[in-house]
Amino acid sequence: MAYYPSQPPIEERIWLASDDISSLQSRISAGERYMEDLEEQMERLKSTYDAQISELTRRKNAKAIEVASIKNLLSPICRIPVEVLSKIFELSCSPGHEFYPSYNIVRHTFVISKVCLSWRKTAHATPKIWSRLCLSLPEHSRALTRNVVWVREWLSRSRGVPIELYLNFPELYQTLLDGMSQLLEYVVGFRHQIQFIQLSGHPTCFRPIFDLPASSLPSLEVAIFQMSMESLDNFLPNTQIRAFSDAPKLYRAEILEPVSASMLGPLSLPAEQLVSLKIDTSPTLVLFSPFVYVGFLQRCKNLVSLQIKPSSAFGFSSTVSITLPSLRSLQITCHPLPMTQGVGLLHCLDVPLLQDLTLSLYGIDTQDFSRDITGLRSHCVSASQLASLTITIGWMRLSADLTSVLALFPALSSLRIWRIGFDVNPLLRTMTHSRDHPVLLPKILDLELSFNPPSANKPPYPFELVSMILSRSWPRTGTQCNADTNSHAVEDVGVRKLHRIQVYGHILEQADQERIAEFTGLTFRNAALEDQNLKKMTDPYNMYT
């Protein structure tokens, strides 16, 4: 029998008659019916209560949406014009500098498209954020493991805007090859819009592009190639890539050469119309002859800018002549060549209109360098008009100063010498204006000197620098500078006044800095080598590493 605390306990045996039992069972049935009735009433009340709560909740949510909508109307981002919002989207999807294959532009674009319906409509109506496709297999492999039809939808939103492709497929993954091929098939469907293309990795991955016929890329302006070295042996010898040969707008090409074969063998480029060309090779491991460059460069009659890093494994015949009649800017690396291997490429160039020359010297001695630069000078009828010269000295020490080389270019107005590991004072002495001897580089306006870091062989202090500056500058009014010394720069119209001096790696003594500060019209910067990091992107050495 159940125990209830409100009832007295039963302590003795109970003998019940049949009538008593029947009476008790009736009471039990009546009690259970009563409890069931109460339970039903409770359920009815609960249903009514839940319905009321649900209705109140619905009203609350509806009002919250209304309030949020009103708040959105007051938000500044909702009141700006669509054109401005589109520009914000373009900037938010940009890396802040140049685009590159591993940049996750897909994620950035999809994120802003999911904020709200209004942003989604604006994003889809902004063609420029869909006109760039950056994909790198190591970082974006998931994009190739699912249905790649999204690429077609992505590029279709570009709405005719020029397309830029940044693709890096460094390995040939058989499991992803079908996805890569299908992706590129969608890409070539928009080939008439492609303006910029950067391909790096395994050449087989790019067959849908390489197999296109000539005249397939009518809008292409820039093409950059970096094929993996281990994959070219089986691919390039039997392949002719004509997709780029008749691109009428292609003006800039960059090639990072592999080891075993040159891309210029199978790759047909419209050399005659190129304005800018960059070729980078391995310093020592190249296994092919550089003669492939001779024929190609001889066709580049409209080339204005050339950056080239030829291999040191092979030289050129001294009888080779490469005429580039339109070239204005040349950046070239000079390496030592094996004995009896001819001359460097610099010696073979005929560039009558050259204005800016950047030389990166690695291991080459002064004699060989002078031979090549003299060869360049003899081939250039107007080399004496060269305006800007940058020399980067790496992994070497010059056995003599650069006076004899610089004397070949008397019209220089800008000179930069980086990674100096030798005594620069003899050079500065020849640049110091005096009545007693001719001055070196009389037209110089801009001079930059960057010395080796302390961990390397640091050259002597440039104590001749101040004297050189004093001889080419005008003192401020009321200063006590030697007026006779500075008057030479005024009297001799053949010597130009210095405009800017930059010195890195050597902090000048306080007295020297104070003397330099006394001159008007002269911009002077003196800092530790670490402070030159802001100039890193323009360092010709970094350009090739």
N, C-alpha and C positions, 0 to 999 in steps of 0.2 A: 504494500500500500504506500502511495506517495506521502511524503512528509511535508506538512505546511506549518510554519512557525506559529501562525495565528490560531491553530487548533490544538487542544490538549492531546498529548500523546496517548496512545492506546497501550496500556500496560498489562492487560489480562487477555486471556483467550476469549473470543467472541463466538457465540453460537447463534446463527441467524436462521430464521425460518424462511421458507420459500417466498412468503409474501414480503418479508423484509428485503430479501435479495431483489425481488422484482421492483420494489419501491426505490431501492438504491440505484439500480440500473436506469430507471426512468429519470432519476435526478441527474445521473451522469450524462445521459443523452440530451437532456434539456440544457445542461451547462455547456456542453460542446457546441450545441446549436447557437447558444447565446454568444459564445466566443467567436464562432464563425461569422455571425452577424456583425459583431464589433469589427472584425477584420475587414469585412466588406466595406463598412463605413469608413474605416481608415484608408483603404485603397482609393475610395472615391474622393476623399479629401486630398489625398496625395496627388491623384491625377489632376484634380482641379488646381492644386498648388503648383504642380510642375508646369501645367499649361500657362498659368499666370506668370511664373518665373521665365518660361521660354518666351512669352510675348514681351515681357519687360526687357529681357536680354536682346531680343531682336530690335526693339525700339532703340535701345542704348547703342547697339552696333551701328544702326542706320544713322543715328545722330553723330556718332564718332566719325563716320565716313564723311558726313556733311561738314563737320567742323574741320576735318583734315583737308577737305577740298577748299574750304575758305582760307585756311592757313596757307595752302599751296598758292592760292591766288595772291596772297601777300608776300610770298617768298620771292626774293629778287631773281633767282634762277628761272622762275616761271614767267617773268616779265621781260626777259631779254629777247631780242629778235632771234628768229630761227637761224639767220645767217651767222650771228655771233655765237650761238650755241654750237653750230656746226664747226666753226673755227676752234672753239674750245675742245671739241671732240678730236679734231685733227691734232691739236697740240698734245692732248692727253694720250693719244696713241703713238706719239713719236718718242724715240729713245732720247731725244735731246741733242743728238749729234747724228752721225751717219747710221743708216740702217745696216743690219747684219743678219745672217741666217738664224742664229740662235735667239734673236730677240723675239719675245713671245707676244707678237702683235695680235695673234688670234685670241688669246685670253683677254688682252686689254679691250679689244673691240667688242667681244661678246659680253663682257662685264657691263659696259655702259649701255648695251642694248637691252639689258635685263632689269634696269633700274625701274622703269615705268613705261607705260604704253606711249606716252608723249616722247620720251627719250628714244624709244625704239624706232618710232616713226622718223624722228629727226636723224638718228644714226643711219637708217636705211636710205635716207634722202641725202646723205653726205658721201658722194662717190669717192672722195680721196682716201677715206679710211679703209676702203675696200680695194684700193688700187695697188696696194703693196702686199706681197705674200712672202713671209719669212718662215722658212722651215729648215730645221736641222735635225737629222735623224737621231743623234744621241739624246737631244732634249725633247723632241716632239714625236717620238715613235708611236705614241697612242693615236696620233692623227692619221697614221697609215694602217692601223690595225682594225679600224671600223670602216664603215661605208664612206668613201672619199667623195661622194657626190656633193658634199658641202663646199668643196673647192669651186665647183661650177657655180653654185649659188653665190658664193663669196665674190667671185670675179664678175658675175653678172650685175652685181650692185655697183660696180665701178662706172657703169653707164657711159662707156666710151672714153673715159679719162685714161691717159697713158698709164700703163701697168709697169710696175717694177717687181722683179723676181730676185729673191735672195735664197738660194737653195744649197744645202750642204748634205750630201749623202756619202759619207766617207767609207762606208763598208757596203759590200754586196751581200745583204741578207736575203737568202732565197725565200724565206717565209714572208718577207715584206716586198719582194720584187714585183709581184702582181699589183699590190697597192700603189707602189711608186709609179709603175707604168700607167695605171689607170689615172692617177693624179695628174701626171704629165700630159696624158691624152686630153684631159679636161683643160689643162693650161694651154696647149697648142690650139685649142679651139678659139682662144682669144689672141692668137699670135699677131694679128694686125694691130693690136693695141700695145704690144710689148715695146717699151721704150728703153728699159734698163734690165740687164740680165747678169747675174753673178752665179756661176756654177762652180762648185768645188766638191771633190770626192771621186768616186769610181765612175769612169766614163760610161760603162754599160748602163748605169742607172739613168743616164740622160739620153738614151737612144731615141725616144720619141721626139726630142728636140734636134739632136744631131742628124737624124734621118730626114728632116724636112728638106724639101727641094729649095734651090736658089729662089730668091725673091719672095720668100715666105715671111720675112720680117720687115715690112715696109716702114715701120715707125721706129725701129731700133736705133738708138744713138750711142749707147755705152754697153760694152761686152767685157766681162771679166772671167777668166778661166784659171782654175787651179785643180788640175787632175792629180790623183794620187799616183805616186811613182811606181808602185809595185804592180799596177794594173794595166799599164800602157803597152807592155811588151806584146800582149795578145790582142790588144784592141786597135791601137793606132796603125801598125804597118799595113793592115788590110782595109783601112777605113778612109774614106774621103768625106770630110764634113763640109758641105756646100751651103748649109742653111744661112750662113752669114755673108756669103760671097757677094750677093747683089743687094745688100741692105743699103738703100740709097742715102740714109741719114746717119749711118754709123760714122762717128768721128773720133771716138776714143776706145782704145782697146788696152787691156792689161792681161799679161800672161805670167803666171808663176810656173816656171818650167819644172818638170819632173827630172829624174836622173837619166833614165834610159833612152828617151827620145824627145825631140822637140815638138811642141804642139804646132809649130809653124809648118811641120811636114804635112800632116793630114788636114789641118785647119786652113780653109780658104777665107782670107780676109781681103776687103777692098783697100789694099795698101795705098793706092793713089789718092784716096779721099780722106785718109786718117789725118787728124790734126794733133792728137795726143796719143802717145804710145809708151807703155811701161812693160819692160821685160826683166824678170828677175830669175836668176839661176843659182844653183848651189855653187859655192866658191871653188870646191875642189872635186866633187864627186860626179860631175857631168861626164857621161860616156859618149856623147855625140859631138861631132865637129861643129864649131860655131859658124862654119861657112854658110849654114842655112840662113843666118841673119843677113849676110851680105846681099844676096839677091832680093830679100824682102825689103831691107832698108833702102836699097837703090831704087825701089819703086815708090818710096814714100816722099814724093815731091812736094806735098802740101803740109808736111809735118811741121808743127810749130813748137811742140814740147816733147822731149824724149827723156825718159828715165830708163837706164839700162845698167844691169849688173852682169857683165859677161863673166864666164868661168875663167879660172886661172889655169885650167888643165890644158887649154889649147890657145895658141896665138894666131895672128893673122899675118899674111904675107905683106911685106913692106910695099909691094906694088899695088895692093888693093886700095881703091879709092871709092868712098861712099859720099856722094854729093847730096846734101839736104839743103836745097836752096831757100827754103822758107823757115828753117829752124831758128827760133829765138831763145829757147831755154833748153839747156842740156844738163842732166844729172847723171853722172857716170862713176862707177867704182873701178879703181885701178888696183890690180893684183900683180904680184911678181909672176913672170912666166918662166917655164922650164927653159934651160939652155937650148939654143938653136930652134926655138919655137916661134920665131917671128916677133912681131910687135903687138902692142895693145890696140884695142879698137879706137882709142882716142887718137892714135897716130894716123888712122885711116880716114878720119872724118874731114869733109870739106863743108864748112858751115859759114858762108859769107855774111849772114845776117845775125849771127849769134850775139846775144846781149847779156844773158845770165848763164853763168857756168858754175856748177856745183861738183866738186871732186871729192870722192871718198878714197883715201889712200890706206891700203892695208898690206903691210909687208914689203911694199915696193921701195927700192932704195932711190936716193936722190938722182943718181945718174939715169936710171930707166925712166923715172918720172920726167926729168928734164927732156929726155929724148922724145917721149910721147907728146908732151905739151909743146915742144918746139915743132914737132910734126904737125900738130893741130894749127899752130901759128902760121906755118908756111903754107897751109892749105886754105887759109882764110884771108882773103884780100882785105877785109875790114876788121880783122881780129884786134887791131889796135884800138877799136871803138868799143870793146867789151866793157860793159858798165858795171856788172855785178859778178863777184867771184866769192864762192864759199869753199873752203878747204877743211875737210874733216880728216884728222890724222889718227888712225887706229892701229894698235898692235905694232907700233914701229917707232923708231926715233930717227929723225932726219940727221944725216951726217953734216949737213950745212944748212944755213938759213935759206929762205925762199926768195932772196933778193933777185937772183938771176931769172927766176920764173916770173915773178911779178913785174919785172922790168919789161916783159914782153907785152904788157897790157897797160899802157900809160893812161888810158882814158877811164880806168876803173873809178867809179864813184861809191861803190859799196864793197866792203871786204869783210868776210867772216872767216876766222880760223878757229876750229874747234878741236878739243882734245890735244892741246899743246903739251908736249913733253920735252921740249928743247928750250934753249936760251933764246928768248925772243928779242933781247936787247940789241943785237946787231941789226936786226930788221928795223926796229924802231929808230935806231940811229940814222939809218939811210932815209927814213921818212921824215926826219927832222929838217925843217926848212932852214937854210943858212946861205949866206952870200958866198961861202967858200966852195960849195960843191952842188951839183944838181940834186934835186930832191926826188925821191922815189914816190910814185903815185901822187902827182900834184893835184889831181882832180878829186881825191877821196873826200867824201862827205860823211860816210857812215862806216864806223869801224867796230867790230865785235871780236873780242879775244876770250876764249874759254880754255882754261888750263886744266891739266889732269887733276883728279881728286888726290887728297893727301895720301891715300893708300897706295897710289901709283908713284912713279918717279916724278916728283913735283919739280918743275923747272925753277930757275932762280927768279928772284923778285924783279918785276919789270921796272927798274929804276929809271929807264930812259923814256918811260911813257909820258911823264909830266913835261919833260923838255919838248917832246914831240908835239904835245897838245898846245903848249905855250907858243910854239913857233907858228901855229896855224889858227890862232884864235884872237879875238878882240877882247881886251879887258873891260870890265864894267867901269862906269864913270866914278872917279874918286879913288880907285884902287892904286896900290903901290907896285903893280907888276912892271916888269922891265919893258918900257914902251919901245925902246930901240929894237928889242927882239921881235916884238909883235908887229912892229911897223913893216917888217919885211913882207908879211902876208898881205898887207894893204897895198904896198908898192908894187909887188910882183903879181900882175893879173893872171899869170899862169898857174898860181897856187890858190886852190879853193879853201874857203873857211870850213872847218869841221862843224858838223851839225849834231852828230850823236856819237857818243863813245859808250860801249858796254864792256865791262870786264867781269868775268866770272872765275871763281876758283882762287883768286888772290885778292884779299882785302887790303886796299891801299892804306898806307900810313895816314894818320890824321892830318899831318902837315901837307901831304900831297893832295888830299881831298879838299882841304881848305883853299889851296892855290887854284885848283881846277874850278872851284865854285865861284871864283872871282870873274869868270868870263861870261859874257852875255851871249845869248843865242845858242848856247851849247847844252845839249841834254846829256847828262852823265849818269850812268847806272853802274854801281859796283856792289856785287853780292856774292855770297857763297855759292858753290856749285849746285847745292840742293835747290836754291831759288830759281834755277834755270829750268825746273821741271815744267813750268808753264809753256816753255818753248819746245817741249819734247816732240810735239806732232810735226814740227817743221824741221827737226834734225834729220839730215839726209842719212845718218847712220841708222836711226830708228826706222826710217822708211823701208829699209831692206831687212829688218830683223823681225 
